[in-house]
Amino acid sequence: MSEAVSHQGSLGKRQVLSMVRFAAIAAPITFGILHATQTRAQDLAQSTSQNALAYEVASIKPNKSGQNNVSMRIAPDGLSGTNVTLHMLMKNAYGVEDNQIEGAPSWFTSERYDIEAKMDSAAADELRKLNEEERKLQRQRMLQALLADRLKLAMHRETKELPTYALVVTKNGPKFKEAKPGDTDPNGSKGTDGRGRQGIWMQMGGGGMMELTVQGQPMASLARLLTGQLHRTVVDNTGLKGNYDFKLQWTRDESQSAMFKGPELGPPGGASPAPPESSGPSIFTAIQEQLGLKLESQKGPVEILVVDHVERPSEN
């Protein structure tokens, strides 16, 4: 019942975001997003004997600065956020998009807070013993528990027909090949240890240019990343069953990029800044021209979270 924590905030040029290892997840975010990731969490829970961990101390305080910058950072022993909304925290806790949270009051998406949460050394040590995927899920459980405690957050799930995208192969076929163990990427990042390094890395350059490097990943991982970028569920309908290597370059659309700037991150009560001028392709064009894939608009069932009750947080 948990997802991988996402990071949002003010990012400098050429900053690398590690989106590592959305690996070995059966149809993640090929949605119902929550159903898929709930199954994943249950499978991982059965595979580990670790007890649930919790933050030892946590503070959620109103941020009255009126500034636009937002950050959320994950540390080995906790997390911290500056100028975040409670809506953002809930998105991170459950790995959902804006249109998958309903029923919350207006202040849930408008009021800003600073959050600091720390676990004790024993809990931090236990977290380090988990593999990467289990560690992500455990952090999600911890944030979920914190929101339930401090916000008195109660919710239920529903399924709605919502606009989605289907990720499909163009008539000329994909323009990338299946990854092979031991392959070395042209930039050398895949290593020569016989296994290769797998994951997803994203890099932001000037003028809103984005570069995505995917190594040894299934199409479901690409669908999940695109879901975060486009604020809409992306369903993997490619029929491609292997793990793949490829790169993708496009110009970020400020109105769509959830990873770098969601709607709730704009200036409170003000207009969003104009997107940077760029001559690069849109993400839709890049996917088709560079990967031999395309996104088709459709509608489909998407599982959502409906907030039944929430309160403004106490600071301690």
PEKAMO-V640950 format. One record per residue. N is the residue number from 1. RES is the residue in one letter. PSI is psi as a letter, one per 20 degrees, with the letter a starting at -180 (999 if undefined). Layout:
# PEKAMO-V640950
N:RES:PSI
N:RES:PSI
This chain:
# PEKAMO-V640950
1:M:l
2:S:q
3:E:r
4:A:p
5:V:p
6:S:q
7:H:p
8:Q:q
9:G:a
10:S:o
11:L:q
12:G:r
13:K:q
14:R:k
15:Q:p
16:V:p
17:L:p
18:S:o
19:M:k
20:V:q
21:R:m
22:F:l
23:A:q
24:A:k
25:I:p
26:A:o
27:A:l
28:P:p
29:I:j
30:T:m
31:F:r
32:G:o
33:I:g
34:L:h
35:H:g
36:A:g
37:T:h
38:Q:g
39:T:g
40:R:g
41:A:h
42:Q:g
43:D:g
44:L:h
45:A:h
46:Q:h
47:S:i
48:T:q
49:S:j
50:Q:p
51:N:q
52:A:p
53:L:r
54:A:q
55:Y:p
56:E:g
57:V:q
58:A:q
59:S:p
60:I:o
61:K:q
62:P:q
63:N:o
64:K:j
65:S:h
66:G:j
67:Q:r
68:N:i
69:N:p
70:V:p
71:S:q
72:M:p
73:R:p
74:I:p
75:A:r
76:P:h
77:D:j
78:G:a
79:L:q
80:S:q
81:G:q
82:T:p
83:N:k
84:V:q
85:T:q
86:L:h
87:H:g
88:M:g
89:L:g
90:M:h
91:K:g
92:N:h
93:A:h
94:Y:i
95:G:k
96:V:r
97:E:r
98:D:g
99:N:j
100:Q:j
101:I:p
102:E:r
103:G:i
104:A:q
105:P:r
106:S:h
107:W:i
108:F:h
109:T:i
110:S:h
111:E:q
112:R:q
113:Y:q
114:D:p
115:I:p
116:E:p
117:A:p
118:K:q
119:M:q
120:D:r
121:S:h
122:A:g
123:A:g
124:A:h
125:D:g
126:E:h
127:L:h
128:R:h
129:K:i
130:L:q
131:N:r
132:E:g
133:E:g
134:E:h
135:R:g
136:K:g
137:L:h
138:Q:h
139:R:h
140:Q:g
141:R:h
142:M:g
143:L:h
144:Q:g
145:A:h
146:L:g
147:L:h
148:A:h
149:D:g
150:R:h
151:L:i
152:K:k
153:L:p
154:A:q
155:M:r
156:H:r
157:R:q
158:E:r
159:T:p
160:K:q
161:E:o
162:L:q
163:P:p
164:T:r
165:Y:q
166:A:p
167:L:o
168:V:r
169:V:p
170:T:r
171:K:h
172:N:i
173:G:r
174:P:q
175:K:k
176:F:r
177:K:q
178:E:p
179:A:q
180:K:q
181:P:p
182:G:i
183:D:q
184:T:p
185:D:q
186:P:h
187:N:j
188:G:j
189:S:i
190:K:i
191:G:r
192:T:k
193:D:j
194:G:i
195:R:h
196:G:q
197:R:p
198:Q:q
199:G:a
200:I:p
201:W:p
202:M:p
203:Q:p
204:M:p
205:G:a
206:G:q
207:G:j
208:G:j
209:M:p
210:M:q
211:E:p
212:L:p
213:T:p
214:V:p
215:Q:p
216:G:l
217:Q:q
218:P:r
219:M:h
220:A:h
221:S:h
222:L:g
223:A:g
224:R:g
225:L:g
226:L:h
227:T:g
228:G:h
229:Q:h
230:L:i
231:H:k
232:R:q
233:T:p
234:V:p
235:V:p
236:D:o
237:N:k
238:T:h
239:G:j
240:L:p
241:K:i
242:G:a
243:N:q
244:Y:q
245:D:p
246:F:r
247:K:q
248:L:p
249:Q:p
250:W:r
251:T:p
252:R:p
253:D:o
254:E:h
255:S:i
256:Q:h
257:S:o
258:A:h
259:M:h
260:F:h
261:K:n
262:G:r
263:P:h
264:E:i
265:L:j
266:G:r
267:P:p
268:P:p
269:G:j
270:G:r
271:A:q
272:S:q
273:P:q
274:A:q
275:P:q
276:P:q
277:E:p
278:S:q
279:S:j
280:G:r
281:P:q
282:S:r
283:I:h
284:F:g
285:T:g
286:A:g
287:I:g
288:Q:g
289:E:h
290:Q:h
291:L:i
292:G:k
293:L:r
294:K:q
295:L:p
296:E:p
297:S:q
298:Q:a
299:K:q
300:G:r
301:P:p
302:V:p
303:E:p
304:I:r
305:L:p
306:V:o
307:V:p
308:D:h
309:H:p
310:V:q
311:E:q
312:R:q
313:P:q
314:S:q
315:E:h
316:N:999
